[in-house]
Amino acid sequence: TETSNCYGWNLFTSPKDSETTERIYRMSTGSKLIAKCALRAAANVNSSKLPKELAKSSAAFLSSAPSGGKHTLPDLAYDYNALEPIISAETMETHHSKHHNTYVTNLNVALEKLDSAVSAGDVSSIISLQGALKFNGGGHLNHTLFWENLAPSSSTELSDGPLKVLINECFGDFESMKEQMSASTIAVQGSGWGWLGYNKKTGRIEVATCANQDPLEAGTGLIPLFGVDVWEHAYYLDYKNVRPTYVNKIFDVINWDAVEKRLADAK
C-alpha cells in the first residue's frame, strides 16, 4: 500500500513499499518497470545520471498531486473574522488567500517543471527544482495543518483525554508545555515554525522548531500535532514586531479537538 504522511500526502516521504515511489526506485537501480500516468516520464532518466534518492524524491513529489493534477487552496472551516481579537480578519484573509495561495501556485509550477525535467532526463533541472519543491510544498503542508489547528476561542478548551494525559506526563502540566513551546517558538531566528510533535519511537510528545517552511516530520521524524507560524506575515498586522504577545495569545484559539485527533491518528 502507498504510505502517506499525516496530511494524507506522500509529498515528503519516500517509502520503498510505495507503489509509485518503488517504480522510480527500481528504475534508478536498473530494474525494468514501466511507470504509469504522471510518473511515466521517469523512465527517461538514466540510472547512471540520477542518484536513487533523488529519483525516489522526484517520484514522491510527482505522485503527491491530487487526482485533478493540481494542488488547491483549502477552504477554511470558519470565517476570516472568527478568530478575532486574537487574529484579525485582515490578517487571516491576507495570510490564507495571498500567502498560502502563493505557495500552492508555486508548488504546482514547480511540479510541472519537474515533470518536464524528468521526461527530458534533465538531471540538472531536477536537482535545481528541489529547493522550490521543498519550500513551496512545505508551505502548503504547514499552512493546511495550521488552519485546521485553529478555532474560535469559544470552542478551544483542552478536555480530559489522552492528549491532556500525555501533556501532563511529558511536561508536568499544560502551562509548562505552553511555556516551553512558547519560548522555543519565540526564539526562532528569522522565519519558521514552532511545533508540538509526537515521537512514535518513544510514545512521547516533544517541542521542536523548523526554519522557513521545512516540514516537521521530514526534518525531525516527529509527527506534527500543531504548529505556530512565526513568519511575520502571520502576525505583523496585529502585533507589529512583538512576536511574544502573538505566540502567547494564539494558544487561546487552538483547536484542541483537532490536536487530539492528530495524536490518535499518529499512534
N, C-alpha and C positions, 0 to 999 in steps of 0.2 A: 504494500500500500504506500501511497505517497505521503511523506511526512510534511507537516506544516508547523509554523510557529504559532504562538498564542493568538495571533491576529487572523489565523486561517490562511496565511500565505506562506509559501516557502521561499520568499524573496532572498532571505539571508541565511538559508540553510542549504547544505549540500549533502544530504544523506545518501549513502551508497545504495540503499534499498529503494530510493525514489525511482519510479519507472522512468520519468523523463530525464532526471539527472544521470541515472545509470546509463542511459543510451549514449549521452555525450561522454561520460567517463570511459565507457568501453570503447568508443570510437577513438578516444585520445590514447588508449593503450593498445590499439591495434585490432580489436575485435571488430568483425564486420556486422554492423547493425544499421538498419535504415531508420532514421529518425522520421517522425511524422509531424504534421501541422507546422507550428511555428518553429520547431526545432529541426526541421528537415535540412535547413541551411548549414547546420553544424557539420554535416557530412563533408563539407568542402574544406574544413580546417585540417591541415596536415598535422598528424600527431607529433611529428618531429619538431614542429614550429611552436605549437601551443602547449604550455605546461598543463598537466592534467588537472591541477587545482583551478587554473583559470578556465579550463573547459567546463569543469563542474559548476563553477560560479556563474558562467555565462548561461548554462542550461537552467540553473535555478532562477536567474533573472528573467529569462525568456518565458519560462513556464509559470512565472508569477502573474502574468497578465490575466485578467478575468476573461470569461468566455467571450465577451464582446470585443476583446482585443485591447481595450484601453482601461487604465485606472481612472476612477472618477472621484470627485469630491464628495465625501459622505454627507448626508443630511444630519442636522443636529436633532436631538430628541427634545429640545427646548428652544424657546425664543431667544434672540440675542440679548434681550433685557432681563432674562430670567435669573441671572447671577448677580444683578445689582443689589447692593452697592459695592460688593467685593470686586466684581469685574464689570465694567460699564458696557452698555450695548454697543457703543462706538468701538471699543477695543475688541469685543467679540466679533463684530461684523468684519472689521479690518483683518483681524487675525485669521478668521475662518475663510472668508470669501476672497481675500487678497493673498495673504502669506501662504496658507495651506494650499490654496488653489495653484499657486505658482510652483510648489513642489510637485503637485500632481502633473501639471503641464510639462514641466521639465523632465520628469521621470518618463513620461510617455515619449517625449522627443528622444531621450537617451536610449530607450528600448528600441525604437525604430532604427536608430543609428547602429545599435548593437546587432540587430537582426541583419542589417545590410552588411556590416563588417564581417559577421560570421559567415554569411552567404558567400562573400567575396574571398574569404580566407585571409582577411586583412588583420594580422595579429597585432600590428602596431596600433591600429584604431581600436581594437578590442581592449587592449591594455589602457589606452588613453581615456576610455569611457568609464573605467572602474570608479574613478572619483565622483563623477556626476551621478552614476547609478547609486553609489553608497549614500551620497549626500541627499539627493532628492528622494530616493527610496526610503531612507531613514526618516526624512522629514515627513513623508506621507504616513509611514507606520507610527511614528511617535505622536503625531497630531491626531491620528484616528483614535489612538488609545486615550489621549489627553481629553478629547471631547466626551468620551464615554466615562471618564473619571469624574466629570463634573455634574453637579445637580443643584437646584435651588436650595438655599440653606434650610428651608423647612423640611427637607427630606434627606438630610445628610448625617443622621445620627449613627454612630457605630454601635450596633446591637451586640448583645451577648451571643457568642458563637465561636466557631473555630478560629476566625481571624483575630478576634479580641484575645482569645486564649493564647494564641501564638505570639501576638504582640507582647503580652504580659510575660510570656516565657522567655522571649528573646531580648526584651528591653527593660523589663520591670513593670512598666505601665505605659499607657497611651501617651502621657505627657512626656515621658522620657524618649519615646520613639519620635515624637514630633520635634522635640528639642534637638535630637541627634540628626534627624533628616534635614531640618531647617538649617542647622549650622553648616552641614556639608553642602547643601544646595546654594545657600547664600555665598559660600566660598568659591563656587565655580568661577574660574577665571575666564573673562570674555563671555562667550555664549555657550549654552549647553543645557543639560537637564539634571535634575535630582530625582532619584528613583528609590522606591521600596520594591525589592525583588525577592523572589522565592528561590532558595538554593535546593534543588531537587536532591542533591547528594547528601546534604546534612539534614534536610527537612526543616530548615530554619529560614527566617526572613532577615534580609540584610539591607542596609542603606548603601547606595552607590551613586556615583555621578558619571556622566558621559559628556565629552566635549562635542560642540557643534550639533550635528544630527545623528551621531553614531548610535546605532540601536543597542540597547542594553544587553540583550541575550547574545548577540553576535560577539560582543566585546568581553563580556564577563561570565557568560553561562547562566546568569540569573534570569529567571522568568519574570517579566515586569508585572507588578501588581498595580502600581500607579506611579505617575511621574509628574514633576512640576517643571514647566517650561520656563527657563530663565534667560531666554533671548529677550532683549529689551522690547521687541515688538509685542511681547505678551503682557507687558505691564506699564510701559512708559507713559502712555496717555493718562493713566490713572494715578501712577505713583512716581512719575518722573524717574530719577535715578536711585530711588530709595528701595532697593531690592528687598531688604529685610522685612519691611512692612508688607509688601506683596506676598512674600513667601509665608509669613506667619498667618496672614488673613486667608490665603487660599484654602487652608485646612477647613474653613467654615463652609466650603462649597464642594467638598469631596463626596462623591457618590460611593459611600461605603458598601452598599449592596453590590455594586459592580466590582469593587475590590474583593469582596468576599467571594463572589462567583469566580473571579480570576484565580483566587487561591484554590478553590475547589477543583477548577479545571487543570491547574498546574500539578496537583498531587497525583 
